[in-house]
């Protein structure tokens, strides 16, 4: 990861309570790296990365709109986190 991305390693992210997996993916949704505290198969991580690529595009559109309409500096996008379930 470079300085524009989260500066925590995948191992450090996995130490947070409740974190089951951590991934790095390209903006287009290609899996770059992942680690998991569970037996998550690589195929599942790759599929998740594809969905994250789509979410990335939506966040880029939102950030561009906020930057344009409200003169708020939301771009470039650096990283995001998902939390859900139990």
Residue pairs with C-beta under 8 A, 6 or more apart in sequence:
1 7
1 24
4 76
4 78
5 24
5 78
5 79
6 13
6 78
6 79
10 22
10 23
10 24
10 33
10 34
10 35
11 35
13 19
13 22
14 21
14 22
14 35
14 36
14 37
18 83
19 37
20 36
20 37
20 38
20 40
21 34
21 35
21 36
21 37
21 38
21 40
21 45
22 34
22 35
22 36
23 31
23 32
23 33
23 34
23 45
23 48
23 49
23 52
24 31
24 32
24 33
24 34
25 31
25 32
25 49
25 52
25 53
26 32
26 49
26 53
27 53
27 56
28 53
29 49
29 50
29 51
29 52
29 53
29 54
29 56
30 49
30 53
31 42
31 45
31 46
31 48
31 49
32 49
34 40
34 42
34 45
34 49
36 45
55 80
56 77
56 80
59 77
59 80
60 75
60 77
62 74
63 74
63 75
63 76
63 77
64 74
64 75
66 72
66 74
67 73
67 74
67 75
